[in-house]
Amino acid sequence: MDYTNPSLTVLSSEVRPGALRWRSPSNIALVKYWGKHGKQLPRNPSISFTLEGAATDTTLDYAVRTQAGEGVDVQLYLDGERNEGFTVRTRQFLESLLPIYPFLKQLSLTIHTSNTFPHSAGIASSASGMSALALCLVSLEETLFAPFKDREQYWAKASYLARLGSGSACRSVYGGAAVWGTLAGLPGSSDEYAVPVRDGLHATFQDYHDDILLISRSEKSVSSRAGHGLMEGNPYATARYAQATRRTDEMLTVLRQGNVERFGELLESEALTLHALMMSSHPPYLLIRPNTLSAIERIHQFRAETRLPLYFTLDAGPNLHLLYPHAMAAEAKTFIREQLLAFCEDQRYLADRVGKGPEALEVSGAAEGGE
Ligand code: DP6
């Protein structure tokens, strides 16, 4: 896929100022993306559930740029306050997109962004943030030029752009479940963008719960970016990539059949494998905390005692995601409250579930000015 398009420039006299707004959710990987190469291409396929509650709300204001200058003219506001760090990163990201969207240089852009989950929660916002921005950009392309001929192309391009910002973000543009990475058994799958698991996500999984235990919010000692990099020297890398390919394939079947036990086995093995890869990197590192392990032991005990299908996963950090079917929500909540909150920082957890995907929102008037 080559989206390079030098002809996407505007006639300045014809552009009216406007704004676009998207809310895009986070996602939780069931089979993990861990290791990348080239321009944000994954070493193995991955599959995720898109969440409902944890999301980023982004408004992109645009107007013709009146003063010529180098690069892209953008200002970013996080929760209403100008954020210099995010402004610099967003500018770099948008400049990297200039071969695809040369018109970005002709505009003045203001971005207002906020997350629905608390800052201090220690939840990564790159998947929701980058997918929300990518959706605003593809909507801007449609506003300034022509609508896409079909919606598939629209979502694929949004997913592609989101991937360039953060790999896992490309899976957030679809509701339900999404696969990123070429998979022999899934026609249309690609390393360059994610595809939705459209037909056949079993009813059990359509409203699956994902409650996030906030074990610790301290800064991670090794970023995801650095972690992906360390996979290049990991002695188990080749075997891992082959395993993840097989597992994504199997997970797809499991999601269609509704087998919650096999789902859980794969889910927990993926979480522990991800962290084993960190521990076997050079230099080795550890992101789980003692409370992560204590909570895992309780989860195992709970399953042994109740036979209920509540399983955990982890992303690149100490927080546990508890996944379970809606039918056992009451038991799960009691278990969390009575036995797991003690392991959480400030006794906090976020209740979430599988969601329907991003949503285009109305732009509210003058308050969005960004001055
Ligand atoms: C463990 O997508 O955050 O959550 O592409 O460098 O932005 P970058 O990495 P990122 O990595 C996510 C890793 C993961 C697994 C996953 O979401 O598949």
Residues whose N, C-alpha, C, O or C-beta is under 5 A from the ligand:
A	BS01	DP6	A29 V31 K32 Y33 S46 G165 S166 G167 S168 A169 S224 R225 D315 A316
